[in-house]
Structures are given as structure tokens and as C-alpha cells.
Amino acid sequence: MSTSDVSVSLVKCGMGLIKLRVRELAAEKGWTLKEVSDRSGLPYSTLRNYAQAPSLKTLDYKALQKLARVFDVMIEEVVEVLED
């Protein structure tokens, strides 16, 4: 299975609940969520959902890769572990 069609279940990976640091990383760059959407190619509605969700159990691995790339950070810096 390729990473392009993988939806990662972080619970199964032992990470528990997570939150994506989309708003924080965008603020550090001085970008709006719309600008992150334009730069990453991810739909604005997806980014808004990631930014507003108090926690996530699953997410699209490709989206995570795109966010790390656009913010120029490691994937681990995009994810905040809320519960082990």
C-alpha cells in the first residue's frame, strides 16, 4: 500500500488522540488558513476542520506530509499528542 492512499489511524499506532498545530504554525509564518490552503493544495474546509478539531483519531497521511512541507518542519512538529 502506498502512502498516497493511506489514512493513518494514530490510535492504532499507539499515539492516542492528537491535534494538528495548523493555526499555531500558520501564525508563526503570518499566514491565514486560506494562505495555507493555497500553498499546500489542501482544501480550506479540511484545514479549518483540522484547526478547529479539539482532537483527532485519524487523518490523511498525505495531508500531514503536505502541511509539514509547506511549513518547512518535520511531521512530528505538526502533530501535538493529547493523550497516550
PyMOL commands that set and color helices and strands:
alter all, ss='L'
color gray80, all
select helices_A, chain A and resi 3-5+22-29+33-40+44-52+61-71+75-78
alter helices_A, ss='H'
color red, helices_A
select strands_A, chain A and resi 7-9+17-20+58-60+79-83
alter strands_A, ss='S'
color yellow, strands_A
deselect
rebuild
show_as cartoon
